[in-house]
Amino acid sequence: MASKTQLPSGQLEYHPAFTFSHSSIWTTSNFIPTRNICKSPVKPLQTKHRTTCVFDQFDSSDFQILRQVGQQGYMSVTEWQYYGGTRDPTDPKQPQRTVEVSGTAVRLYEGKILNGVRANARVLLKEYLPAGLEAAVNEAEAYKSLFAASNKITDPDNVPLATLLGSFRADAVFASEEFKKKWKKSFPNTGDVPAPNSPWLVFRWEGNLTGANLAAYKQQPNYLDVVFGDLLYRRKSTFLKKFMLKSLQALGFIHDRGLIHRSLGAASLLVNTLDENFHLSLEVKLRDLGFAKSLTSLDEKALKKARDKGAITPGEIARYLQREDLAAMGYIFLQLTFSYLVDPSKFQPTNTQQEQSNQETFKRLFEDVYDKDLKRLRD
């Protein structure tokens, strides 16, 4: 544990109470038409090496990578305890929590299967960089746990979870000069060429729209809004309520099977549409289980935090950790309520502004500045 630190005011001392390494996931997405990306998508050369995966066995040569669609990193959140005076919650030099953001740990690609019974099927490929290796193992284990608890998942369309198909490891071909040359030509803006032996997870392609895109999503104009003044608000609120319901049902699905997510953010909620006119067909699926844990395999840090909060028995610990997921979901809803239910003529958030209005910001405002008074926060 870090030593106590004297604040500039000379009145307070503080030290870290809890540090949640990689407790949240940040995501950026690229919405660029496939035709504008590389004309010759990278296809690794054929090899004989195959690896074991969660569901199916794949080889890197089974795929054609079409385009990069996003990247992810992680945030480490530290909560602080203060001694020797009264803390001013509005003073940025006296934080209750601090957040450190990592660089890119996961890269996301749209791809296509070339071989087997799924030939030509589109997939989402997640490449885990060295900073994301732990998340790769955790995500695979989380799906294995859910698979076992669900007596096998036979119909992914009826499961509110991103559909994992399998995994593979990049083989020695990725180190060849020919592959590196093709990669840099096809993906000049992705950074380093994938390293040999890096782990990849393969998901069914279910789009790349998430709750994080909701406020900035360009809706189709509805000219009746001019005639009926409250129509826009009613349409938005109806869509948001349906989104909230489906999100809670998805979270309940994993909780009922003994899994906690532990890194919920708006980008963790995959949706099939963001069009306000199609709320009846809206579906929400959970994704990004890189820090999920089964209640039967919790690490000592999670157990200690729950016990320090008064949870003693296994049932109490489970309920406490599930409530943490629910609290994170609540901050997602708060974020979307304030960023989505606004008059677009007065404010149309960009992706950058939407990212800045994140749940950590609302958590600080709600808990620290406004002392959990929602009315004061709203005003």
C-alpha positions in Angstrom: 0.0 0.0 0.0 1.3 3.5 -0.8 2.4 5.7 2.0 0.3 8.6 3.3 0.6 11.8 1.2 0.4 15.3 2.5 -1.9 17.5 0.5 -0.9 21.1 -0.5 -3.4 22.5 1.9 -1.5 21.1 4.8 -4.7 20.0 6.5 -5.5 16.5 5.2 -3.7 13.3 4.7 -4.9 10.6 2.3 -4.0 7.1 1.2 -5.5 4.6 -1.2 -8.3 2.5 0.2 -8.9 0.4 -2.8 -7.3 0.1 -6.2 -9.3 -1.6 -8.9 -6.8 -2.4 -11.7 -8.4 -2.4 -15.1 -11.9 -2.0 -13.6 -13.4 -0.3 -16.6 -13.0 -0.6 -20.4 -12.8 2.3 -22.8 -13.6 1.8 -26.4 -13.3 3.8 -29.6 -15.0 2.7 -32.8 -14.4 3.4 -36.4 -17.5 3.7 -38.6 -15.9 3.7 -42.0 -17.4 1.8 -44.9 -15.5 -1.4 -45.8 -15.1 -0.3 -49.4 -13.0 2.6 -48.3 -10.5 0.4 -46.4 -7.9 -1.8 -47.9 -8.6 -3.2 -51.3 -6.6 -6.4 -50.5 -7.5 -7.5 -47.0 -4.8 -9.4 -45.2 -5.0 -13.2 -45.3 -2.3 -15.1 -43.3 -0.6 -17.9 -45.2 -1.6 -21.5 -44.7 0.1 -23.3 -41.8 -0.5 -26.6 -40.0 -0.5 -25.1 -36.5 -3.9 -25.1 -34.7 -4.7 -24.3 -31.1 -7.4 -25.2 -28.6 -10.1 -22.7 -28.0 -13.3 -22.3 -25.9 -15.8 -23.5 -28.5 -14.3 -24.1 -31.9 -10.7 -24.6 -33.1 -9.5 -22.0 -35.6 -6.3 -21.2 -37.4 -5.2 -17.7 -38.4 -5.4 -18.9 -42.1 -9.2 -19.4 -41.6 -9.9 -15.7 -41.7 -9.7 -12.7 -44.0 -9.4 -9.4 -42.1 -11.5 -6.7 -43.8 -11.1 -3.6 -41.6 -10.3 -2.3 -38.2 -13.5 -1.3 -36.4 -12.2 -0.1 -33.0 -9.8 -0.4 -30.1 -10.0 -0.8 -26.4 -8.0 0.0 -23.3 -8.5 -0.2 -19.5 -8.9 2.2 -16.6 -7.5 1.7 -13.2 -9.6 3.3 -10.5 -8.3 4.2 -7.0 -10.6 5.3 -4.1 -9.0 7.4 -1.4 -9.6 7.7 2.3 -8.9 11.0 4.1 -7.7 11.7 7.7 -7.0 14.8 9.8 -9.6 17.3 8.5 -12.7 17.9 6.4 -12.4 17.1 2.7 -13.8 19.6 0.2 -15.6 17.5 -2.5 -15.5 20.4 -5.0 -11.7 20.7 -4.7 -10.0 18.8 -7.6 -6.9 18.4 -5.4 -8.9 16.3 -2.9 -10.4 13.6 -5.1 -12.3 10.7 -3.7 -11.2 8.6 -6.6 -8.6 8.9 -9.4 -8.6 7.2 -12.7 -5.5 6.2 -14.8 -6.2 5.2 -18.4 -4.1 2.7 -20.3 -3.0 2.7 -23.9 -4.6 0.4 -26.4 -4.8 -3.2 -25.1 -7.2 -4.7 -27.6 -7.8 -4.1 -31.3 -11.1 -5.0 -33.0 -11.5 -6.0 -36.6 -14.3 -7.1 -38.9 -13.4 -10.3 -40.7 -14.7 -13.2 -42.7 -14.3 -16.9 -42.3 -12.8 -18.6 -45.4 -13.1 -22.3 -44.6 -15.5 -24.9 -43.2 -19.2 -24.8 -42.6 -19.1 -21.1 -41.6 -17.4 -20.0 -44.8 -18.1 -16.4 -45.8 -19.7 -15.7 -42.4 -18.7 -12.3 -41.0 -16.9 -12.2 -37.6 -15.5 -9.8 -35.0 -11.9 -10.5 -34.3 -10.4 -9.3 -31.0 -6.6 -9.1 -31.0 -5.1 -8.9 -27.5 -1.9 -6.9 -27.2 0.5 -7.6 -24.3 -1.4 -5.2 -22.0 -4.6 -7.2 -22.6 -3.3 -10.8 -22.1 -5.0 -11.2 -18.7 -8.3 -10.0 -20.2 -8.0 -12.6 -23.0 -7.8 -15.4 -20.5 -10.6 -14.0 -18.3 -12.9 -13.5 -21.2 -12.5 -17.1 -22.4 -12.9 -18.4 -18.9 -16.1 -16.3 -18.4 -17.7 -17.8 -21.5 -16.7 -21.3 -20.5 -18.3 -20.6 -17.1 -21.5 -19.3 -18.7 -21.5 -22.2 -21.2 -21.4 -24.7 -18.4 -24.0 -22.9 -16.2 -26.4 -22.6 -19.1 -26.3 -26.3 -20.0 -24.8 -25.2 -23.3 -26.0 -22.2 -25.3 -27.7 -23.6 -28.4 -29.4 -20.5 -29.8 -27.3 -17.4 -29.6 -30.1 -15.2 -30.9 -32.0 -15.8 -27.7 -29.0 -15.1 -25.4 -28.3 -11.5 -24.5 -24.5 -12.0 -24.8 -22.1 -11.4 -27.7 -21.6 -14.8 -29.4 -18.1 -16.3 -29.0 -17.3 -18.7 -31.7 -13.7 -19.7 -30.7 -10.1 -18.5 -30.6 -6.7 -18.9 -32.2 -3.1 -17.8 -31.7 -1.2 -15.8 -34.3 1.4 -18.2 -35.7 4.9 -17.7 -37.1 3.6 -16.4 -40.4 2.9 -13.1 -38.6 6.6 -12.5 -38.3 7.3 -12.9 -42.0 8.4 -9.9 -44.0 5.7 -10.7 -46.6 2.9 -10.6 -44.0 4.3 -7.4 -42.4 4.4 -5.7 -45.8 0.9 -6.7 -46.6 -0.4 -5.6 -43.2 1.2 -2.2 -43.3 -0.2 -1.6 -46.8 -3.7 -2.7 -45.8 -3.8 -1.2 -42.3 -1.5 1.8 -42.3 -3.1 3.4 -39.2 -3.5 0.5 -36.9 0.0 0.6 -35.4 2.3 -2.4 -34.9 1.8 -5.6 -36.9 0.2 -8.3 -34.7 2.9 -10.4 -32.9 3.3 -14.1 -33.4 1.6 -16.1 -30.6 -0.8 -13.3 -29.7 -4.2 -14.5 -28.6 -7.3 -13.7 -30.7 -11.0 -14.3 -29.9 -13.5 -14.8 -32.6 -17.1 -13.6 -32.2 -20.1 -13.7 -34.5 -20.5 -10.4 -36.3 -23.4 -8.6 -34.6 -22.6 -5.0 -35.7 -20.5 -2.5 -33.8 -23.1 -0.2 -32.4 -23.2 0.2 -28.6 -24.8 2.4 -26.0 -21.8 4.7 -26.2 -22.9 5.7 -29.7 -26.4 6.6 -28.7 -26.2 10.4 -28.1 -24.1 11.1 -31.2 -26.1 8.8 -33.5 -27.7 10.7 -36.3 -31.4 10.0 -36.3 -33.6 10.3 -39.3 -35.6 13.6 -39.3 -39.2 13.3 -38.4 -41.2 16.3 -39.6 -44.0 15.6 -37.2 -41.8 16.9 -34.5 -42.5 20.4 -35.7 -46.2 19.9 -35.3 -46.2 18.0 -32.0 -43.8 19.6 -29.7 -43.3 16.7 -27.3 -43.1 14.0 -29.9 -39.3 14.0 -30.0 -39.0 13.7 -26.3 -41.6 10.9 -26.1 -39.8 9.0 -28.8 -36.4 9.4 -27.2 -37.7 8.4 -23.7 -39.5 5.4 -25.1 -36.3 4.2 -26.8 -34.2 4.9 -23.7 -36.6 3.0 -21.4 -36.5 0.0 -23.7 -32.7 0.2 -23.8 -32.6 0.2 -20.0 -34.9 -2.7 -19.7 -33.0 -4.9 -22.2 -29.7 -3.9 -20.6 -30.9 -5.0 -17.1 -32.2 -8.3 -18.6 -28.8 -8.9 -20.1 -27.0 -8.2 -16.8 -29.5 -10.4 -15.0 -28.7 -13.3 -17.4 -25.1 -13.5 -16.3 -25.9 -12.8 -12.6 -28.3 -15.7 -12.6 -25.5 -17.9 -13.8 -23.0 -16.8 -11.1 -21.0 -14.3 -13.2 -20.2 -10.7 -12.4 -19.1 -8.3 -15.2 -16.9 -5.9 -13.2 -16.2 -3.5 -16.1 -19.5 -2.3 -17.3 -19.6 0.8 -19.5 -21.9 2.1 -22.2 -19.6 0.5 -24.8 -20.2 -2.9 -23.1 -23.8 -2.8 -24.3 -24.1 -4.1 -27.9 -27.2 -3.1 -29.8 -28.8 -4.1 -33.1 -30.2 -0.6 -33.7 -30.0 2.9 -32.4 -32.9 4.2 -34.6 -35.5 5.7 -32.3 -38.3 4.5 -34.6 -37.4 0.9 -34.0 -37.6 0.5 -30.3 -39.9 -2.5 -30.5 -37.1 -4.5 -32.3 -34.3 -3.3 -30.0 -32.1 -6.0 -28.6 -29.1 -5.4 -26.2 -26.3 -7.9 -25.6 -23.4 -7.7 -23.1 -19.9 -7.9 -24.4 -16.3 -7.3 -23.1 -16.1 -9.9 -20.4 -12.3 -9.4 -20.0 -12.6 -8.7 -16.2 -15.7 -10.8 -15.5 -15.4 -13.4 -12.8 -17.4 -16.4 -11.6 -18.5 -16.1 -8.0 -16.7 -19.4 -7.4 -13.3 -18.0 -8.5 -13.1 -14.5 -7.1 -9.6 -13.1 -6.4 -8.5 -12.0 -3.0 -8.8 -8.3 -3.8 -12.5 -8.6 -4.7 -13.2 -10.7 -1.6 -11.4 -8.2 0.7 -13.3 -5.2 -0.7 -16.6 -7.0 -0.1 -15.6 -8.0 3.4 -14.4 -4.5 4.2 -17.9 -3.3 3.2 -19.5 -5.7 5.7 -20.2 -8.7 3.4 -19.2 -11.9 5.2 -21.1 -14.9 4.0 -20.9 -16.2 0.4 -24.4 -15.0 -0.3 -23.6 -11.5 1.1 -20.5 -11.3 -1.0 -22.4 -12.3 -4.1 -25.1 -9.7 -3.5 -22.5 -7.0 -2.9 -20.6 -7.7 -6.1 -23.8 -7.9 -8.1 -24.9 -4.6 -6.7 -21.6 -3.1 -7.9 -22.6 -4.2 -11.4 -26.0 -2.7 -10.9 -24.5 0.6 -9.7 -22.3 0.8 -12.8 -25.3 0.2 -14.9 -27.1 3.0 -13.1 -24.3 5.4 -14.0 -24.6 4.3 -17.6 -28.3 5.2 -17.5 -27.5 8.5 -15.8 -24.9 9.3 -18.5 -27.3 8.5 -21.3 -30.2 10.3 -19.7 -28.3 13.5 -19.5 -26.5 13.2 -22.9 -29.3 11.7 -25.0 -32.5 13.4 -23.7 -31.3 16.8 -24.8 -32.7 19.1 -27.4 -30.5 18.4 -30.5 -31.1 22.0 -31.7 -29.2 23.2 -28.6 -26.5 20.4 -28.3 -25.4 17.7 -30.7 -22.5 15.9 -28.9 -19.5 14.8 -30.9 -17.9 11.4 -30.1 -15.2 13.2 -28.1 -17.8 15.1 -26.0 -19.7 12.0 -25.5 -16.6 10.2 -24.3 -15.9 13.0 -21.8 -19.4 12.7 -20.4 -18.6 9.3 -19.0 -19.9 7.5 -16.0 -16.8 8.3 -13.9 -17.6 12.0 -14.4 -21.2 11.4 -13.3 -20.1 9.3 -10.4 -18.0 12.1 -9.1 -20.7 14.7 -9.5 -23.5 12.5 -8.1 -21.5 11.1 -5.1 -19.0 13.7 -4.2 -20.3 17.1 -5.3 -24.1 16.7 -5.0 -24.0 14.1 -2.2 -26.3 11.6 -4.1 -29.0 14.3 -4.5 -30.3 13.6 -8.0 -32.5 16.7 -8.0 -29.5 19.0 -7.4 -27.6 17.2 -10.1 -30.5 17.6 -12.6 -30.9 21.3 -11.8 
